[in-house]
Amino acid sequence: MWRDPFRRRRCLVPADGFYEWETLDAKRKQPYAFTMRSGEPFAFGGIWDAWKEPDGGLLQSFAIITTDPNELTATVHNRMPVILKPSDYDRWLTPDDPNAHLLTCCAPTTPRR
């Protein structure tokens, strides 16, 4: 379903933070907010696609790519969004960049102490 968008329709999703929820028990979850230490905005690696609706309209959607958690988010959840380095933005947005190169962009972000 997402193979072609990963190859040709990648996007940057601007953000200044994200939440993950830790499951405490069957009925309770604890939210945790994650931001950059600097407070600066950043971009998630995203993909997008468009589908023709039955009424003829166009439905556009996107998804944020996730990866394994880094050591900080692993204490809360088993995944995290892909946070791209600014130096990888152009490569991420270049259609038909070989997938093997793109996968290096999908590594968990290293937290700074």
C-alpha positions in Angstrom: 0.0 0.0 0.0 2.8 2.5 0.9 5.5 1.1 -1.4 5.0 3.6 -4.2 4.5 6.6 -1.9 7.8 5.7 -0.1 9.5 5.7 -3.5 8.0 8.8 -5.0 5.8 10.8 -2.6 7.7 11.7 0.5 7.1 14.8 2.5 8.4 16.7 5.6 5.9 17.0 8.5 7.0 20.0 10.6 6.6 19.7 14.3 7.9 21.1 17.6 7.3 17.9 19.6 5.3 14.7 19.8 3.5 12.6 22.3 3.9 8.9 23.2 1.7 7.1 25.7 3.0 4.6 28.2 0.4 1.9 29.0 0.1 1.8 32.8 -2.6 -0.9 32.9 -5.7 -2.0 30.9 -7.5 1.2 31.4 -4.8 3.9 32.0 -2.1 5.5 29.8 0.3 8.2 30.7 1.2 10.7 28.0 4.8 12.0 27.6 5.8 15.0 25.5 9.1 14.9 23.6 10.8 18.0 22.2 14.2 18.9 21.0 16.4 20.2 23.9 16.9 23.4 22.0 13.2 23.9 21.6 13.7 24.3 17.8 11.2 22.9 15.3 12.1 19.8 13.3 10.6 17.6 10.6 9.2 14.1 10.7 9.7 11.9 7.6 6.4 11.5 6.0 4.8 9.9 2.9 1.6 11.0 1.1 -0.9 9.7 -1.4 -4.2 10.7 -3.0 -7.2 8.5 -3.9 -10.3 9.2 -5.9 -13.4 9.0 -3.8 -16.6 7.4 -5.0 -18.2 10.8 -5.5 -15.2 11.8 -7.8 -13.5 14.0 -5.2 -9.9 13.6 -4.3 -8.9 12.4 -0.8 -5.3 13.3 0.1 -3.6 11.8 3.1 -0.2 11.4 4.7 1.4 9.2 7.3 4.4 9.8 9.5 7.0 7.0 9.2 8.0 5.4 12.5 11.1 3.5 13.6 12.5 1.7 16.6 12.6 3.9 19.7 15.8 5.6 20.9 17.0 5.0 24.5 14.9 7.9 25.7 11.5 7.0 24.1 12.0 3.3 24.7 11.2 3.8 28.3 7.7 4.8 27.3 6.9 3.2 23.9 8.1 0.6 21.4 8.3 3.0 18.5 8.9 6.7 17.7 8.5 8.9 14.6 11.3 9.3 12.2 12.9 12.7 12.9 15.0 13.8 9.9 18.2 15.7 10.2 18.1 19.0 8.3 21.0 17.8 6.2 18.7 14.9 5.0 15.7 17.0 4.0 16.7 17.4 0.3 17.6 13.7 0.0 14.2 12.7 1.6 12.3 14.9 -0.8 14.2 13.6 -4.0 11.9 11.2 -5.8 13.5 7.8 -6.8 16.4 8.1 -4.3 17.3 4.5 -3.8 15.5 3.0 -0.8 18.7 1.7 0.8 19.9 5.3 1.1 16.6 6.5 2.5 16.5 3.8 5.2 19.6 5.4 6.7 17.5 8.5 7.3 15.0 6.3 9.3 17.3 5.5 12.2 16.2 6.6 15.6 17.4 10.1 16.6 20.2 10.0 19.1 19.1 11.9 22.3 21.5 14.6 23.6 22.1 14.7 27.3 
